Amino acid sequence: MTNLSNSAKPKASKNDPRWLTNVPAVDLKRSRGDDVVAFAEALCKITKDSIAGSSGEPMIFRPWQKDLTKRLFAVKADGTLRHRTALIGLPRKNGKSAWLSAIALEHIVFGPSGGEIYSCAADRAQAKIVFDTVKEMIRLQPDLSDFLQVYRDTVYNPKTGTTYRALSAEAFTKEGLSPTLVAFDEVHAQPSRELWDVMQLAAGARKEPMMIGITTAGVRMDSSGQESLCFGLYEYGKRVASGEINDPSFFMSWWEAPEDSDHRDVATWKAANPGFDDIVSKEDFEAVIQRTPEVEFRTKRCNQWVATSDTWLPAGSWDSVVDKAKIIEPGSDIVLAFDGSFNGDCTAIVAATTDENPHLFVWDCWEKPHNADADWQVPIMDVEQSIRNACEMFNVREIACDPYRWARTFQVLEDEGLPIVLFPQSASRMTPATQRFFESVMNDSMTHDGDSRLSRHIANATLKQDARGYRLAKESRYSSRRIDLAVAAVMAVERAAFYSLQGAVTRMISDPWSMDLGETNA
């Protein structure tokens, strides 16, 4: 959806959905979709400045959005909606939230009396995206704000008794609900089936309920190792679309790039994005491709499903930044990053210089030997002495560590005057650190010593996805493939960047004319 102006005319979709369930022509002819589109274009406003247009300008549906809406709201011969459940797969930036908000708002105004509308998502912040967009659309349109009552957590239509609220998977209970419309955002992020199943069962008493799940792709398996809710719905929709299953109540429209396509190819981007080079800019793709992990780019921009075992660095990228000839002289400024276990796994210490382009090298590593006894343990005294040795050889600015199970060691070292800094491996820390590491590799703004152990751990690591983003993880909690050096490397690059930036700011303050501002004419 975007503003229609002289400089931005709606373009016909360059590609159809890869998977689309059949809708009989007679049901399409009776569809309420044209009425929904007319409502949206007459009364819904763009809420944020973007390529789609300026805030406050009218929304104009693209041809592919009109076709999607018409198919979704197809009507049977008895006058009721053909579909009760819908799964719509679109990559980011194709106007999913705005489209779903317009659908919800139309239902608030023209839905059945006593209607109940809910926005649902994996967490409350995500659920509020569509809800808050609806509230802003109402605020921007006096014809709506004059009679709809808007509260902090509820929108109410006093003429029909319809209410609209946002729910999340974190909500304590959803018992007693009777939804007429459920706008389910980012289904792939749901931690379990619970919310989806509860809402679907709750709508059973309604004459023609509609449950719309709209999402990007994600990982095939959830945290329990079972098929994820969204992937299960996707597989079911494919079977309906192919005619293997006859379920007229289920609708799916899913755009995605072919599985064997190159995610860096413009043709791949076009195949997956119906709004490409229109409301989705080619320049945006070109800007993010270099700083986005391949797994995330495939799921969010190409709408392709990935396995949790998919690698996180493109093939050859790690080897491209090796520099075995680089020697770090004694006394050099470095940071140490520590990732440790007590038994059964591995303890790693990785160092990084604090230059603008840091150089990584393995300082020490203790891995459980393959033929070791079951009671093998990491030699704690050796670990502590190794850290002391590093501090004697280099100017160690910081020893970043997650203190889990190693609190005594770091208390001892801190009492000796060593620069211990706690770095808990929480999502809030590791997600941006993983992103920085990826960008450093892809932009050739770091090097490493080519240590085979570090390369092996880097190759073993996978990306774990949650609502905050991606961070490193094992393939499974029971995997014997170690990633400790990779985790320590991510921590080291993150902390090295801090000291590199700190040094640059200090130099600028002390001597601003020393900064390289480029050549100027005399």
ABEGO torsion letter per residue (X at the ends): XBBBBAABBBBBBABBBABBBBBBAAAAAABAAAAAAAAAAAABBBABBBAAEBBGBBBBBBAAAAAAAAAAABBBAAGBBABABBBBBBBBGAGAAAAAAAAAAAAAAABBBGBBBBBBBABAAAAAAAAAAAAAAAAABAAAAAABBBBAABBBBAAAGBBBBBBBAABABABGBBBABBBBBGAAABABAAAAAAAAAAAAABABBBBBBBBBBBBABBAAGBBBAAAAAAAAAAAAAAGABBBAABBBBBBBBBAABBAABAAAAAAABAABGBABBAAAAAAAAAABBAAAAAAAAAGBBBBAABBABBBGAAAAABBAABBBBBGBBBBBBBBBBABGBBBBBBBBBABABBBBBBABBBBBBAABBAABBBBAAAAAAAAAAAAAABBBABBBBBABGAAAAAAAAAAAGBBBBBBBBBAAAAAAAAAAAAAAAAAGABBBAGBAAAAAAAAABBBBBBAAEBBBBBABAABABBAAAAAAAAAAAAAAAAAAAAAAAAAAAABAAABBAEBBBX
